[in-house]
Structure formats: C-alpha cells, structure tokens
C-alpha cells in the first residue's frame, strides 16, 4: 500500500467529526506546502509494537545526532488522539517559540514545544495554524 492509500485509510478510520476535520486539515496542509514529501508513520516500532499514535507527515528535514549520525524525518505531523487532533511542528530549537508566537491567536488549543492540540477544527483559527506551519518549515530549513 502506498503512502497516499495509507493516509486515505487512516483518515477514513476516524469517526466524525474528527474524520472531516482531519481531511480538511490534510487538504490545508497540502495547499500550504505544495509538492511536499508525504509520510505515513503507523506508530509501530520495528517489532510491530504500538509506541505512538499514527501520524501523517509532510515535508522533511535532517535530524543530526551528537554521534554524527543523521536521520530524515517529517517537519509537520498530523495525528488523531483520544481527545481531538494534534499538529506537530518539528525541528524548532526554541521550545517556547510556538506558544509565544501563536498561542494566544490560535483559539482553543494547547500549545507545547512542538505540538498544537485541539478538540475540533472549529475551535481554532486555521489561518494562524497555517502561518505556524509555514513558519515552522522555514525555521527548520535554517537548522
């Protein structure tokens, strides 16, 4: 199964209204990051054990470890969780940046170092979320 099919099946597996919200967000992210690399992480480790929620990934950046090794990973993640939806903006070094820059304008969302979590799409300002995504991708390109 290719990445597009995995993403389609993952979104379809969600109950409403989360399914519709995730589909809308998926389309917004694709419009915000045209031509980006798509990923699907099923949340399972190499032994097949579930270690995280599945994630749809967008874009890519290179993680550089202290031992000199590198790993390619997605910049933006979209995931369903038990209480709603999480959008991950990965690779930003300043863990206060998202909350300080976008937290007050996002709406009803919890903002941590790299995660924006909300219950429903109607609870947040989608334009502010798109700005945070664009900004996060640009900051990651600089790192």
Number of C-alpha atoms within 10 A of each C-alpha: 5 8 14 13 11 16 22 13 11 19 20 15 11 14 9 10 11 21 16 16 20 24 15 13 19 20 12 16 20 16 12 14 17 11 10 16 13 17 21 20 18 17 13 13 11 6 6 9 9 12 10 13 15 19 22 25 24 25 19 20 19 16 16 12 9 7 6 7 9 11 9 11 16 25 24 27 25 23 20 22 15 7 11 16 21 23 22 24 24 21 23 21 12 9 13 14 17 21 19 13 12 16 20 12 15 21 17 17 22 14 22 16 18 23 20 22 21 21 19 17 20 11 12 17 14 15 12 17 21 17 13 20 23 16 15 21 23 13 14 18 14 8 12
